[in-house]
Amino acid sequence: VHPGLFHFTAGPYLNAPTETSISLVVETDRDSELMVRYGTDPEAMTTKSFGEARLHAFDLTGLLPDTAYFYDVTARDSAGEEISSGLLTFQTAVQPGQPFRFAIIGDTEARPFVNNAVAQAIWAGRPHFGVLLGDLTDGGFEERRFEWTHEFFSGMGPLAARVPMIAAPGNGEADLYWY
């Protein structure tokens, strides 16, 4: 879709939420260094840097329970070109015994426009997390990577950047190559 253009191919997206941490995954179309800024105040955020890779997966730890955080991700390629996610938000898990909201969705395969509308409706309810019941893609085979980058993440990406998603594989993930 974007030949030659430095871009995010997946993410940033959130998963594995706990009361004091959250996992963040970011993939770019080429190796890049990554800088993540995060905190409860967008004017005073902690910065973490990560070495050159195409796929970055890491945990933000030492967070407060049931707390809203701001974050942004900046990637820099070897030529010095930078891309940014812009300012995003997430919320840590609530403490035991506290109420929470969640969304359940399944069969997101091959429907980026429908998924984007569903993602916007889910975001309007501000859930603490989402559960994906499988069939995120139609195929999941190595040669069908576009189903992740061009279909799943183009539709669900804006939600997955703000709400941690917990996914179960379905038959649509095939051999789980990209899963």
C-alpha positions, 0 to 999 in steps of 0.5 A: 500500500505504501511502497517506499514510504516509512510507515507503521505496518502494525500498531502500536497496539496494546495487550496483556494489561495488568494493574501495574503494566501493559504490553505494547507492540509496534512494527514498522516496514523497516528496521527502526529505533523506537522511542516511547514516551508515556505518563499520566501528564502529557507534558511530563512523560517518561521516555524509553528507547529501544534499539534497531528492529522492525518488530518491537514488543515490550512492557511498560511497568511500574504503572498505577492501577486503574489509571489513564495514561498518555503515550506516543511512539516515534520510530526513526529509520537508518536514514534519520526519517521519523514517524510518530503515532501521535498522542494516544491513551490507555488505562491500566487494569482495575484492582480486584473487586472493582467494576470494569467494562469490556468488549467482545468481538469475533470474525474481524476477517477481511472487513476493514471498513466494517471493523473500523465502524465497530471499533469506533462504536466500541471505543465510544464505550471506553472499555478497559479491554477487548476480547477477540474470539478468533478469525482475526484474518481469513488465512493467516498463512505466510504468503497472506501477510496483507490480511494482517497489515492491510485488513485487520490493523487498518480496521481495528488498529485505532482501537487496539492502540487505545484498548488492550486486546486479548485474542484467541486464535481461530481457524482463520489464523490458519497455521498461525504464522503471523499470529 
